[in-house]
């Protein structure tokens, strides 16, 4: 009995010590909530119809299999995803963008895929001819979703996402190819590019200042786990130190652990 009490006191002392250290880290460490928002830091489209042109100045991002007018067009994104984030931290992830309100939208809903890039890109210079068609993206693991037609979806309110904003699930991509996504970015293209196709859509780029558009971003829900062992408490504290958890998560974890029979 006395030995068990001694262990309990040691753990309480250690927790007190961790709380003091945690306060110090709070002053110097960025703390995330359980939902991490990753802004778009580069985006551009490449167009087979204009293979030597760079379109970074455009307020739209064109994805197309419009063989009668645009050939193939694909979108390249780079998001600011925290370097500390690991696949095991990800519970779910979604990508968000709006239609380019002033550009007009395609007539057909179609399946698009999101793929990790095998190489980085410079949005200010990249063209269809400077970005290799073969081998520039990794299709071993990817996410896909239906891209709506027209412009009547996800319209911004004063440049901000609407309350009912709809995202597209990219959990499989981020959990399966996170390091490439962090370092190089994401390609969005139609999954079926087999001719004949006549499908296209414009989404808003980060260059847009239209109040009906918002800039692309990704949200990541951080994985939370039940704490049943002291090692879980230490692990949760380590996540807090690296910015992957809030201090309240450490307290919750300790509470879960201490309530174990």
N, C-alpha and C positions, 0 to 999 in steps of 0.2 A: 504493500500500500504506500509506504513511505517512498519507495523507489519510483512509483508511478507519479506521485505528487512532485517529486524532484524533476522528473521529465517534463511535467506540465509547466512548472515554473521556468525551466530553461527555455521552453518553446515560447512562453509569454514574453520572456526577456528578449529573445531573438526577434519576435514580432515587433516589440517596442523599438528595438534597434533598427529594424527594417523601416519602420514608420518614420523615424528620424532621418534616415538616409533618403527615404522617399521624398520628404519635404525638400531636402537639398536638391535632389534631382529635378523636382518640379520647377525649381528656379532656372534650370539650365536646359531642360529636356522638353522637346515638343511632345505633348500628350495627345493622342488620338482618341476619338470616341470609337465605339464598336463599328461605326460605318465610316469608311475612309473614302473621301472624294478625291479623285485624281484628274486634274484638269488637262486639257489638250494643249500641248506645248509646240506642236508642229502638225500641220495637215496640208495636203495638196493632192490633186488628182493627176494621173498620167493618162494620155489619150493617144490611142493608136492612130487616129485620124490626123493628128498634128504631132508627129513623133519627135520633133525637135523643139517643141514649144514647152516652156515652163508656165504653169498656171497658178503660181503662188499668190498672185495679185487678185485672183478671183474670190468673190464672196460665196461661191458655191463649191461643192465637192461632187463631181459627176461620177456616177457608176453606170455603166452602159454595156449592152450587147447589141447595140443598134447598128447592125451591119450595113444598113443602107445610108447611114449618115455619119455616125461617130465611130464605127468599129467597136473595139473594146475600150472601156475606160475603167480605171481602178483607182481606189482611194487609199492613200497612205496616211496613217495617224501615228503620232508619238504622244504618250501620256506620261505625266509626272507621277510615277508609281514609286513609293518609298523603297529605298534599297533594302531596308531591313525586312520587308515583307517576304514571307516564304510561302510555297504552295500549301503547306499544312495550316497556315493561318487563315486561309480563305474558306469561308463557308459558302459564299455565293458572290457573283460579280455581274454587273450589268453595264452596258454602254448606252449612252443617251445622246441623241442629236435631234435637231428639228429640220423640217423641210426648209429649203431656201424660199422664203415667202415671195420674193420678187422675181424668182427665176422660172417659176412654173414647175409643175411636177409631172412625172410619167403617168401613163394611163393604167398600168398594170402592176398589181402587187406581185412580187417575185421573191424567191429565196436567195438571200445573200449569205456569204460565208465570211468569217473573220479568222484570219490566219496570222501566225507570228512571222515576222520578216527574218530572213537569214542574213540580211545585211542592213546597215543603217542607211539613211537617206538625208539629203540636204534639201529642205523644202524650197529653198531659193533658187536651186539650179537643176533639180531632178527633172528628167523628161522620160518619155517612153523609151527612147533609144539609149539613154544612159542608165536605165534600170533594167537589168536583164529579165527577159520574159520567162526564161526557164531557170528554176532553182532559186528565185529571189524570195520565195515564201515557202513555209513548211506546212504541208498538208497532212502530216502524220497525225496531228490532233488539231481540231478546230471547232468553232461554234458556228451555228447558223440560225437564222431567224427570217421571218417574212418582213420585207421592207414594204411599207404601205405605198399606195399610189397617191397621186395628187398632193395637195398642200394643206389639207384640212386635219392634220394630226400634229400633236406636240407643238402647236404654235406658241411662241413665247409671250410673256406678259412683261412689257418694258425690258426686253432682253434677258429675262429670267425664265427658267422652266416653269410651265403651268403647274398648278397643284396636282392635276391628274396625269402628270408626265408619264409616258410609257417607255420603259427601257427594253433592251434586247439582251438576253442572257448570254454571257461570255464566260461562265464559270468553267466549263470544260477547257476552253482555250487557256485561261490564266492558270488553272491548277496544273495543266499538262505541259505548258510551255512558257512559264512565267519569266525566266531569265532572258529569253529572246525578246519577249514583249517589252520588258524593261529597257533592254539595251538598244533594240532596233525598231520596235514599233509593230503596228498591225496593218495588214492589208484587208480592205473590204472589197469584195468582187462578187458578181453573181456566181452561184455554185455551178449552174449550167451555162456554160459559154459556147455550147455546141450550136453552130449555125443550122437552120436559120432562126435567129431571134430578133426581136425588135423591141427591146425593153430598156428603159433608162429612168433615172431618178436623180434629182438634185437635192443634196442636204446642205445645210448652212456650214460654212467654214468659220474658223476663228477670226478671219478677216472681216466678217460681216458686222455692221453696226446697225442693222435693221432691228427695230424694237420687237418685231415679230419673230426674230431668230434668236437662238441661244447657242453658245459655243459647245462643241462636243465635250463630254466628260465620262469618266467611269466611276461607279461606286462599288466598293468592295465591303462586304459584310465580314467582319473578322470573326474567326472561329472562337467559340467559347466552349469550355469543357467543364464537367463536374470535377471538383477537387476532392479526391478520396484518400490521398496520401500526402505526407509532408513534402515530398518531392514535387507534387503538383503546386503547392504554395510557392516553393522556391522558383519553379518554372514560370508561374504567373508573375512573380516579382521581376524576373528577368525580362519578361515581355513588357512590363511596365517601364523598366529602365530603357529598353530599346524603342519605346514609343508605341508598342503594339497593344497596350492595354492601359486603362485608367487606374488611378490609385484605388478607386472604389471597387474595381475588379479584384484587386489583391485582397481587400477586406472581405469581399463576398466569398472569394476562394477559401480564405482562412475560416470563415464561418461555416462553409460547407464541410471543410475538413474536420473542424472541431466538433461538428454535430454527428460525426460518424460514430456508430456504437463501438 
